[in-house]
Amino acid sequence: MKLTPIPQKRARGAGGSSKRSRRTAEKTLEGSNVKRQKTSPTCHDSESHLTPGEPSKALRLRTRRQKMSILALPDWLLVDIFMLEKNFSFPRCSSWIGRALSHPYVFRQLIADAFSPTWDLWFGCAAQDVSSYQSLPDSECSTWICDSDRLAGDPKRQDEILARKWLTLDRMLQAQQVWLDTKRKWAPTYYRVPLALGLQTKQHHVNRSFGFEGFLDGSGFTVRKQFELEYNAVVTDMAVDTFRLSLYPNMLEVHPATRFPDRLIVGPWTEDDVKLLFWLGRAGAVMSPNQSWEIVLEGLDYMVSIAREHDLECARVDQIRNLLSRVVRLFEMFKIWARVPINIFLDYVKDNDLGWLLEVLVLRTRIGEGLAARRDC
């Protein structure tokens, strides 16, 4: 009698399956070797002809994949990263990132983030009207303007914004108007620009302020209209006494340590640059102690070169002279000329032929009497 066979698990066909598995493994190894040979550099590969400094094929593929991952990021994420870090080298990483971060919204947001802390506290106030802080008995500073505890804003951040070439007066006024309409901390704000002494003529002597005066809520006040009113009366009108306008009110719209950017002192200047220079001066910008008087002489050198290039027979001499006259006037109003020692200023005028620019300096600067005496000698 035969015994009943007991089947064993995986016993049937074990030999065949092992053979098939070995054949499959061999094919897999052969395929991987072929792929490895295709991707790995050999003596016959094109990489053997690479010039020094040229990336390998694998590196180029890896770099291409990284670029695709950056391009896949949405614009709003790039804007958030830029606004969080505020690293101005980030837009220069690639042209695509630079275009994505060149939206007017980004510019307005950068300006508002830098200047809104100062605007939240002092917008609408003139330094001469804040009488409660005019003197601090326990402070080494003669005026409250030097007390950093009562001021807001980062002057270094504001200087970085002002140094950018993309900053224009239009973008500054747009950012300030958007902040005023939407992001301003709610508070009953009273706006007043004290009338400068040079503007106290017969038709203005009754008024206490220049332009708008009153509470801003529901008044329809616009910063551009107020600015244009002041600019046309102070800078465009050449009949106004420049020396008295040196006491133009400080409206506290920038941090007191914020400085004039070098590009507005050295030149060249456009009409928008002149307006931005006036806005910064009335906002409270100053010449920093770190800014040497030599940059003021660089600006004077550029004025002299322009005056020599456009002599009295030039067709555009009136336009150029009007522009430089406004720059000279603003330099006098905001004490930029005062950074240059008098003896150096006089020696410069004596050693250089200023042409018609000398008459502008005589009429528009306090040192004009000394310049006229040197001219007559």
C-alpha positions as CSV (number, residue, x, y, z in Angstrom):
1,M,0.0,0.0,0.0
2,K,1.4,3.3,-1.1
3,L,1.7,6.2,1.3
4,T,-0.3,9.3,0.7
5,P,2.1,12.1,-0.5
6,I,1.9,15.3,1.7
7,P,2.3,18.4,-0.5
8,Q,5.0,20.9,0.6
9,K,4.5,24.6,0.3
10,R,6.3,26.1,-2.7
11,A,7.8,22.7,-3.4
12,R,6.4,22.3,-6.9
13,G,8.4,24.2,-9.6
14,A,11.0,25.5,-7.1
15,G,13.8,24.9,-9.5
16,G,12.2,26.6,-12.4
17,S,11.2,29.7,-10.4
18,S,14.8,30.1,-9.1
19,K,16.1,29.9,-12.6
20,R,13.5,32.5,-13.8
21,S,14.5,34.8,-10.8
22,R,18.1,34.5,-11.7
23,R,17.4,35.4,-15.3
24,T,15.3,38.4,-14.2
25,A,18.1,39.6,-11.9
26,E,20.7,39.3,-14.7
27,K,18.5,41.3,-17.1
28,T,18.0,44.0,-14.4
29,L,21.8,44.2,-13.7
30,E,22.5,44.4,-17.4
31,G,19.9,47.2,-17.9
32,S,21.3,49.2,-14.9
33,N,24.9,48.8,-16.3
34,V,23.7,50.2,-19.7
35,K,22.1,53.2,-18.0
36,R,25.1,53.8,-15.9
37,Q,27.3,53.7,-18.9
38,K,25.1,56.2,-20.7
39,T,25.1,58.6,-17.8
40,S,28.7,58.2,-16.6
41,P,31.4,60.2,-18.3
42,T,33.9,58.2,-20.4
43,C,36.9,59.0,-22.4
44,H,34.7,59.1,-25.5
45,D,32.1,61.4,-23.9
46,S,31.7,65.0,-24.9
47,E,32.7,66.0,-21.4
48,S,36.3,65.1,-22.2
49,H,36.2,68.2,-24.5
50,L,35.0,70.6,-21.7
51,T,36.9,73.8,-21.3
52,P,38.2,74.7,-17.8
53,G,35.4,76.3,-15.7
54,E,32.6,74.7,-17.8
55,P,30.1,72.6,-15.7
56,S,29.7,68.9,-16.4
57,K,26.6,67.5,-18.0
58,A,25.4,66.0,-14.7
59,L,25.8,69.4,-13.0
60,R,24.0,71.1,-15.9
61,L,21.1,68.8,-15.5
62,R,21.0,69.3,-11.8
63,T,21.2,73.0,-12.2
64,R,18.4,73.0,-14.8
65,R,16.2,71.1,-12.4
66,Q,16.8,73.6,-9.6
67,K,15.9,76.5,-11.9
68,M,12.6,74.8,-12.8
69,S,11.8,74.4,-9.1
70,I,12.4,78.2,-8.6
71,L,10.3,79.1,-11.6
72,A,7.5,76.9,-10.3
73,L,7.2,79.1,-7.2
74,P,4.2,81.5,-7.2
75,D,4.8,85.2,-7.3
76,W,3.1,85.9,-4.0
77,L,5.5,83.5,-2.3
78,L,8.5,85.3,-3.7
79,V,7.1,88.6,-2.6
80,D,6.5,87.3,0.9
81,I,10.1,86.0,1.1
82,F,11.4,89.3,-0.1
83,M,9.3,91.3,2.3
84,L,10.3,89.1,5.2
85,E,14.1,89.1,4.5
86,K,14.3,92.6,2.9
87,N,17.5,91.6,1.2
88,F,17.9,93.8,-1.9
89,S,20.3,91.3,-3.5
90,F,17.5,88.8,-3.8
91,P,15.9,90.5,-6.9
92,R,19.3,90.3,-8.7
93,C,19.4,86.5,-8.4
94,S,17.7,86.2,-11.8
95,S,15.9,88.3,-14.3
96,W,12.7,86.4,-13.7
97,I,12.8,87.0,-9.9
98,G,13.6,90.7,-10.6
99,R,10.6,91.1,-12.8
100,A,8.4,89.3,-10.3
101,L,9.5,91.7,-7.5
102,S,9.2,94.9,-9.6
103,H,5.5,95.2,-9.2
104,P,4.3,98.6,-7.9
105,Y,2.7,96.9,-4.9
106,V,6.1,95.7,-3.8
107,F,7.6,99.2,-4.0
108,R,4.7,100.7,-2.0
109,Q,5.0,98.0,0.6
110,L,8.7,98.5,1.0
111,I,8.3,102.2,1.4
112,A,5.4,101.9,3.8
113,D,7.2,99.3,6.0
114,A,10.2,101.6,6.3
115,F,8.5,104.9,6.9
116,S,5.1,104.1,8.4
117,P,6.4,103.8,12.0
118,T,7.5,107.4,11.8
119,W,4.3,108.5,10.1
120,D,2.1,106.7,12.7
121,L,3.5,109.0,15.4
122,W,4.3,112.3,13.7
123,F,2.4,112.7,10.5
124,G,0.8,116.2,10.4
125,C,3.1,117.6,13.1
126,A,5.8,120.1,12.7
127,A,8.8,120.0,14.9
128,Q,8.4,123.6,16.0
129,D,4.8,122.9,17.1
130,V,5.7,120.0,19.4
131,S,6.3,122.4,22.4
132,S,6.1,119.7,25.1
133,Y,9.3,118.1,23.9
134,Q,11.3,121.2,23.0
135,S,13.7,120.9,25.9
136,L,14.7,117.9,28.0
137,P,16.4,119.0,31.2
138,D,18.1,115.6,31.8
139,S,19.2,115.1,28.2
140,E,22.5,116.0,26.6
141,C,20.6,117.0,23.5
142,S,19.3,120.6,23.2
143,T,16.0,119.6,21.6
144,W,13.7,116.6,21.8
145,I,14.4,115.7,18.3
146,C,17.6,113.9,19.5
147,D,15.6,111.7,22.0
148,S,15.4,108.3,20.3
149,D,12.8,107.0,22.9
150,R,10.2,109.4,21.4
151,L,10.9,108.5,17.8
152,A,10.0,105.5,15.7
153,G,11.4,104.0,12.6
154,D,14.7,102.6,11.5
155,P,17.0,105.3,9.9
156,K,19.2,102.6,8.3
157,R,16.2,101.0,6.7
158,Q,15.0,104.3,5.4
159,D,18.4,105.2,4.1
160,E,18.5,101.9,2.2
161,I,15.1,102.7,0.6
162,L,16.2,106.2,-0.3
163,A,19.4,105.0,-1.9
164,R,17.5,102.8,-4.5
165,K,17.3,104.1,-8.0
166,W,13.7,102.9,-8.3
167,L,12.6,105.3,-5.6
168,T,10.8,108.3,-7.1
169,L,8.6,111.0,-5.7
170,D,5.6,109.5,-7.3
171,R,6.1,106.1,-5.6
172,M,6.8,107.9,-2.3
173,L,3.6,109.9,-2.4
174,Q,1.6,106.9,-3.6
175,A,2.8,104.8,-0.7
176,Q,2.1,107.6,1.8
177,Q,-1.4,108.1,0.4
178,V,-2.2,104.3,0.5
179,W,-0.9,104.3,4.1
180,L,-3.0,107.3,4.9
181,D,-6.2,105.8,3.5
182,T,-5.9,102.1,4.5
183,K,-3.1,101.3,7.0
184,R,-2.9,104.4,9.2
185,K,-3.5,103.7,12.9
186,W,-6.9,105.2,13.7
187,A,-6.5,108.4,15.6
188,P,-7.8,112.0,15.2
189,T,-4.9,113.4,13.2
190,Y,-4.6,117.2,12.9
191,Y,-2.5,118.4,9.9
192,R,-0.8,121.7,9.7
193,V,2.2,123.1,7.9
194,P,3.5,126.3,9.6
195,L,4.0,129.2,7.2
196,A,7.6,129.8,6.5
197,L,8.9,133.4,7.1
198,G,9.7,133.8,3.4
199,L,6.1,133.2,2.5
200,Q,4.6,135.6,4.9
201,T,3.8,138.2,2.3
202,K,0.9,140.6,2.4
203,Q,-1.6,138.1,1.0
204,H,-0.5,135.3,3.4
205,H,0.4,137.1,6.7
206,V,-3.1,136.5,8.2
207,N,-2.9,132.7,7.8
208,R,-1.2,130.6,10.4
209,S,-0.5,127.7,8.1
210,F,0.3,126.9,4.5
211,G,-2.2,124.9,2.5
212,F,-4.5,122.5,4.3
213,E,-5.1,122.8,8.1
214,G,-7.5,120.7,10.1
215,F,-8.4,117.1,10.9
216,L,-7.8,114.6,8.2
217,D,-10.8,112.3,8.6
218,G,-13.4,113.0,5.9
219,S,-11.5,116.0,4.6
220,G,-10.5,114.7,1.2
221,F,-6.9,115.6,2.0
222,T,-4.3,114.3,-0.5
223,V,-0.5,114.4,0.1
224,R,0.2,115.1,-3.6
225,K,-2.0,118.2,-3.7
226,Q,-0.4,119.5,-0.5
227,F,3.1,118.8,-1.8
228,E,2.5,120.5,-5.2
229,L,1.1,123.5,-3.4
230,E,4.2,123.9,-1.3
231,Y,6.7,123.1,-4.1
232,N,5.2,125.6,-6.5
233,A,5.2,128.4,-3.9
234,V,8.6,127.7,-2.4
235,V,10.8,126.3,-5.2
236,T,9.2,127.3,-8.5
237,D,8.6,130.9,-7.5
238,M,12.1,132.4,-7.7
239,A,10.9,135.7,-6.2
240,V,10.7,134.3,-2.7
241,D,13.5,135.1,-0.4
242,T,15.7,132.1,-0.2
243,F,17.5,133.0,3.0
244,R,14.3,133.2,5.0
245,L,13.2,129.8,3.6
246,S,16.2,128.2,5.4
247,L,13.8,128.1,8.4
248,Y,11.3,125.9,6.5
249,P,9.4,123.7,8.9
250,N,10.5,120.2,9.6
251,M,7.4,118.0,9.2
252,L,8.8,114.9,10.9
253,E,8.0,112.5,8.0
254,V,11.3,110.7,8.2
255,H,13.5,109.7,11.1
256,P,15.7,112.6,12.3
257,A,18.8,110.5,11.6
258,T,17.8,109.8,8.0
259,R,20.1,111.4,5.6
260,F,20.0,112.8,2.1
261,P,21.1,110.1,-0.4
262,D,24.4,110.8,-2.1
263,R,22.8,110.6,-5.6
264,L,20.7,113.7,-4.9
265,I,23.7,115.7,-3.8
266,V,26.3,114.6,-6.4
267,G,23.9,114.7,-9.4
268,P,22.8,114.6,-12.2
269,W,19.4,115.9,-11.4
270,T,16.0,115.6,-13.1
271,E,12.8,117.4,-12.3
272,D,11.7,114.5,-10.2
273,D,15.0,114.5,-8.3
274,V,14.6,118.1,-7.4
275,K,11.1,117.4,-6.1
276,L,12.3,114.4,-4.1
277,L,15.1,116.6,-2.6
278,F,12.5,119.1,-1.5
279,W,10.2,116.4,0.0
280,L,13.1,114.9,2.0
281,G,14.2,118.4,3.2
282,R,10.7,119.3,4.5
283,A,10.3,115.8,5.9
284,G,13.4,116.2,8.1
285,A,16.3,114.6,6.3
286,V,19.8,115.9,7.1
287,M,23.4,115.6,6.1
288,S,24.9,112.8,8.1
289,P,28.2,113.3,9.9
290,N,29.5,110.4,7.8
291,Q,28.8,112.3,4.6
292,S,31.9,114.4,3.8
293,W,31.8,117.9,2.4
294,E,33.7,116.5,-0.6
295,I,30.5,115.0,-2.0
296,V,29.0,118.5,-2.0
297,L,31.9,119.7,-4.0
298,E,31.3,116.8,-6.4
299,G,27.8,118.2,-6.9
300,L,29.3,121.6,-7.5
301,D,31.7,120.2,-10.0
302,Y,28.8,118.7,-12.0
303,M,27.0,122.1,-11.9
304,V,30.1,123.8,-13.2
305,S,30.4,121.2,-16.0
306,I,26.8,121.7,-17.0
307,A,27.1,125.5,-17.0
308,R,30.2,125.3,-19.2
309,E,28.5,122.9,-21.6
310,H,25.4,125.2,-21.9
311,D,26.7,128.7,-22.3
312,L,24.5,131.7,-22.8
313,E,24.2,131.1,-26.5
314,C,22.8,127.6,-26.0
315,A,19.1,127.2,-26.8
316,R,18.4,125.2,-23.6
317,V,20.3,127.6,-21.3
318,D,17.2,129.0,-19.7
319,Q,15.9,125.5,-18.9
320,I,19.2,124.3,-17.5
321,R,19.7,127.5,-15.5
322,N,16.3,127.3,-14.0
323,L,16.9,123.6,-12.9
324,L,20.3,124.4,-11.3
325,S,18.9,127.5,-9.6
326,R,16.3,125.3,-7.9
327,V,19.0,122.8,-6.8
328,V,21.2,125.6,-5.4
329,R,18.2,127.1,-3.6
330,L,17.3,123.7,-2.0
331,F,21.0,123.2,-1.0
332,E,20.8,126.5,0.8
333,M,17.4,125.9,2.4
334,F,18.4,122.5,3.9
335,K,22.0,123.6,4.9
336,I,23.8,121.4,2.4
337,W,26.1,124.2,1.4
338,A,26.9,124.7,5.1
339,R,28.9,121.5,5.2
340,V,31.6,122.9,3.0
341,P,34.1,125.1,4.9
342,I,33.9,128.7,3.8
343,N,37.6,129.0,2.9
344,I,37.4,125.9,0.7
345,F,34.3,127.2,-1.0
346,L,35.9,130.5,-1.7
347,D,39.1,129.0,-3.0
348,Y,37.1,126.7,-5.3
349,V,35.3,129.6,-6.8
350,K,38.6,131.5,-7.2
351,D,40.4,128.6,-9.0
352,N,37.5,127.6,-11.3
353,D,35.6,129.5,-14.0
354,L,32.0,129.0,-13.0
355,G,30.4,131.1,-15.8
356,W,26.8,132.1,-15.3
357,L,26.6,129.6,-12.3
358,L,28.5,132.2,-10.2
359,E,25.6,134.6,-10.5
360,V,23.2,131.9,-9.4
361,L,25.3,131.2,-6.3
362,V,25.6,134.9,-5.5
363,L,21.8,135.3,-5.6
364,R,20.8,132.0,-3.9
365,T,23.4,131.4,-1.2
366,R,24.4,133.1,2.0
367,I,28.0,133.0,1.0
368,G,27.1,135.0,-2.1
369,E,28.5,138.3,-0.7
370,G,31.9,136.6,-0.3
371,L,31.7,135.2,-3.8
372,A,30.8,138.6,-5.2
373,A,33.8,140.1,-3.4
374,R,36.2,137.5,-4.8
375,R,34.7,138.0,-8.3
376,D,35.3,141.8,-8.1
377,C,38.9,141.3,-7.0
